């Protein structure tokens, strides 16, 4: 648990991750999502929806240290423009943000903000979305090739002595755990919208996985961060739709 908190948030202190850390990703997602959803709902009792939405985004950025947003910007710079694979990976490793990354970041933050302004505030629905996004990226990391020889996410890779198929087995366990936690939370209010939201979230994460495999040959830590943010955004937009 501490390792997952350390990797996904500013909490937990220094704790090097390993493959087993993925089991705790859905749990950390619930905790972070509950805090974000609580801020959204609580602030809505005091301020107008635009202020409540801004405070919810602030809580999310503070708890995660902006890690996922940074991954989103880097992925925008590396995956969207036309360039060779080696150049894409180099661009994503560059701490500077380019035009594609900046535009992607601004557009996605505006979309998240707009969705939170319009959608009915719900602590549990946000907790479910945040849980599912982290469970999904854990499954991606356990089943898709890592695109770099080393990097931040390389600490999660199974050791050479690990049993064949252990990654898939762990991925199934994480997926089952994530769905077992997220689905009931998503269906607590407006069950139809909640179901569509989680489907939209997982579809977007799957689409980004396909794009990353085609563009850089697999996933990177930045891609995982982008998947978390874009998956959650798709879910929030689905919740805000006029069904």
C-alpha positions in Angstrom: 0.0 0.0 0.0 2.7 2.4 1.0 4.6 1.8 -2.3 1.5 2.5 -4.3 0.8 5.7 -2.4 4.4 6.8 -2.9 4.3 6.2 -6.6 0.8 7.6 -7.3 0.6 10.5 -4.8 2.8 12.7 -2.6 2.0 10.5 0.3 3.8 7.4 1.5 7.3 8.7 1.6 10.2 7.1 -0.3 9.2 3.5 -1.1 10.6 1.8 -4.3 7.8 0.1 -6.2 7.8 -3.5 -7.4 5.3 -5.6 -9.5 3.2 -6.4 -6.5 2.5 -2.7 -6.0 0.0 -2.8 -8.8 -2.5 -4.7 -6.5 -2.9 -1.5 -4.5 -3.5 0.8 -7.4 -7.3 0.5 -7.3 -7.3 1.1 -3.5 -5.2 4.3 -3.9 -7.5 5.4 -6.7 -10.5 5.1 -4.3 -8.7 7.1 -1.7 -7.7 9.9 -4.0 -11.0 9.9 -5.8 -12.9 10.1 -2.5 -10.8 13.1 -1.5 -11.5 14.8 -4.9 -15.2 13.9 -4.8 -15.5 15.0 -1.2 -13.9 18.4 -2.0 -16.3 18.7 -5.0 -19.4 17.9 -3.0 -18.4 19.8 0.1 -17.3 22.9 -1.8 -20.6 22.8 -3.7 -22.4 23.3 -0.4 -20.6 26.6 0.1 -19.8 28.0 -3.3 -21.2 27.9 -6.8 -20.4 25.0 -9.1 -17.5 26.7 -10.9 -15.7 27.3 -7.6 -16.4 23.8 -6.4 -15.1 22.3 -9.7 -11.9 24.4 -9.4 -11.3 23.3 -5.9 -11.8 19.6 -6.8 -9.2 19.9 -9.5 -6.8 21.6 -7.1 -7.2 18.8 -4.6 -6.5 16.2 -7.3 -3.4 18.1 -8.5 -2.0 18.5 -5.0 -2.6 14.9 -3.9 -1.0 13.5 -7.1 1.7 16.1 -7.3 0.7 16.9 -10.9 2.4 13.6 -11.9 -0.4 12.5 -14.2 -0.8 15.9 -15.7 2.9 16.0 -16.5 2.6 12.6 -18.2 -0.3 14.0 -20.2 1.7 16.9 -21.5 4.8 14.8 -22.3 2.6 12.2 -24.1 0.9 15.0 -26.1 4.4 16.2 -27.2 5.6 12.7 -28.0 2.6 10.8 -29.4 0.8 13.4 -31.5 3.2 15.1 -33.9 4.8 13.2 -36.8 8.4 12.0 -35.9 10.5 8.9 -35.7 10.0 6.5 -32.7 13.4 7.3 -31.2 12.6 11.0 -31.4 9.2 10.5 -29.7 10.8 8.8 -26.7 13.4 11.6 -26.4 10.8 14.3 -26.6 8.7 12.6 -23.9 11.8 12.4 -21.6 12.5 16.1 -22.1 11.2 18.1 -19.0 10.2 21.0 -21.3 6.7 21.2 -22.6 6.1 21.8 -26.3 3.2 23.2 -28.2 1.4 19.8 -28.5 1.8 19.1 -24.8 0.7 22.6 -23.8 -2.4 22.5 -26.0 -3.3 19.0 -24.8 -2.9 20.0 -21.2 -5.1 23.1 -21.5 -7.8 21.4 -23.5 -8.1 18.5 -21.1 -8.1 20.6 -17.9 -10.8 22.8 -19.4 -12.8 19.6 -20.3 -12.5 18.3 -16.8 -13.5 21.6 -15.3 -16.5 22.0 -17.5 -17.7 18.4 -16.7 -17.4 19.0 -13.0 -19.3 22.3 -13.3 -22.2 20.6 -15.1 -22.4 17.1 -13.6 -24.1 16.5 -10.3 -21.5 16.2 -7.5 -21.0 12.7 -6.2 -18.2 11.5 -4.0 -18.7 7.8 -4.8 -18.9 8.2 -8.6 -15.6 10.1 -8.6 -14.0 7.5 -6.3 -15.2 4.8 -8.8 -13.8 6.6 -11.8 -10.4 7.2 -10.1 -10.3 3.6 -8.9 -11.0 2.2 -12.4 -8.5 4.4 -14.1 -5.6 3.2 -11.9 -6.7 -0.4 -12.1 -6.8 -0.1 -15.9 -3.3 1.4 -16.2 -2.0 -1.3 -13.9 -3.4 -3.9 -16.3 -1.7 -2.1 -19.2 1.6 -2.0 -17.4 1.4 -5.7 -16.6 0.4 -6.9 -20.1 1.9 -4.4 -22.6 5.6 -4.0 -23.5 7.5 -1.3 -21.8 8.9 1.0 -24.5 12.1 2.1 -22.8 15.1 0.2 -21.6 14.9 2.0 -18.3 12.8 4.7 -16.7 10.5 5.5 -13.8 8.0 2.7 -14.6 10.8 0.1 -15.1 10.8 -0.6 -11.3 7.5 -2.3 -11.8 8.8 -4.8 -14.4 8.9 -8.4 -13.3 12.3 -9.8 -12.3 14.0 -12.2 -14.8 13.3 -15.1 -12.3 9.5 -14.4 -12.3 7.3 -17.2 -13.4 6.1 -17.1 -17.0 2.5 -15.7 -17.1 2.8 -14.1 -13.6 2.2 -10.7 -15.1 -1.0 -11.8 -16.7 -2.2 -13.5 -13.5 -1.5 -10.4 -11.5 -3.3 -8.3 -14.2 -6.4 -10.4 -14.0 -6.4 -10.0 -10.2 -6.0 -6.3 -10.4 -8.8 -6.0 -13.0 -11.2 -8.1 -10.9 -10.4 -6.1 -7.8 -10.7 -2.8 -9.6 -14.1 -3.7 -11.1 -15.3 -5.1 -7.9 -14.7 -1.8 -6.2 -15.4 0.6 -9.0 -18.7 -0.8 -10.4 -20.8 -0.6 -7.2 -19.5 3.0 -6.6 -20.3 4.0 -10.1 -23.8 2.6 -9.9 -24.7 4.3 -6.6 -26.5 7.2 -8.4 -27.7 7.5 -12.0 -26.8 3.9 -12.6 -27.1 4.2 -16.4 -24.8 7.3 -16.6 -22.4 5.6 -14.2 -22.2 2.5 -16.4 -21.6 4.6 -19.5 -19.0 6.6 -17.7 -16.9 3.7 -16.8 -17.2 2.2 -20.3 -16.1 5.5 -21.8 -13.2 5.7 -19.4 -11.9 2.1 -20.2 -12.4 2.7 -23.9 -10.3 5.8 -23.9 -7.5 4.1 -21.9 -7.6 1.2 -24.4 -7.4 3.6 -27.3 -4.4 5.3 -25.9 -2.7 2.0 -25.4 -3.2 1.1 -29.0 -1.8 4.6 -30.0 1.2 4.2 -27.8 2.0 0.7 -29.1 1.9 2.0 -32.7 3.9 5.2 -32.0 6.5 4.1 -29.5 6.2 0.3 -29.3 4.6 0.1 -25.9 3.8 2.2 -22.8 5.9 4.6 -20.8 5.4 6.2 -17.4 4.1 9.3 -19.2 1.6 7.2 -21.2 0.2 5.7 -18.0 -0.2 9.2 -16.6 -2.0 10.4 -19.7 -4.3 7.3 -19.6 -5.3 8.1 -16.0 -6.2 11.8 -16.8 -7.8 11.1 -20.2 -9.8 8.1 -18.9 -11.1 10.1 -15.9 -12.0 13.0 -18.2 -13.9 10.8 -20.5 -15.8 9.4 -17.6 -16.6 12.8 -16.2 -17.8 14.0 -19.6 -20.1 11.0 -19.8 -21.5 11.9 -16.4 -22.1 15.5 -17.5 -24.0 14.4 -20.7 -27.7 15.0 -21.0 -28.8 11.4 -21.1 
